[in-house]
Amino acid sequence: MATQSERGFAGMDGRKQRDIASQGGKSVPDEKRSFSQDHELAAQAGRKGGQSVPDAKRSFSQDRDLAAEAGRKGGEARGNSRH
């Protein structure tokens, strides 16, 4: 039976792991931390990501029904979060 290593990040207690992990997020300036705070930044990232995929592999450009379904789900999710 293999034993787990007690070294490194995995060997630390949970509190220490969370403390180290949270430092990564804190190193990013507030204005760039979250797409929810900057919708234009999110849109730019989405466009950039979409442009990196060849036209033949862009599922929404090939399947309008799939795109419409995704849009409906997004709209419903957004509406539900406003309560």
Secondary structure as UniProt FT lines:
FT   HELIX           8..11
FT   HELIX           14..26
FT   HELIX           30..33
FT   HELIX           35..37
FT   HELIX           39..51
FT   HELIX           55..57
FT   HELIX           59..62
FT   HELIX           64..80
FT   TURN            81..82
//
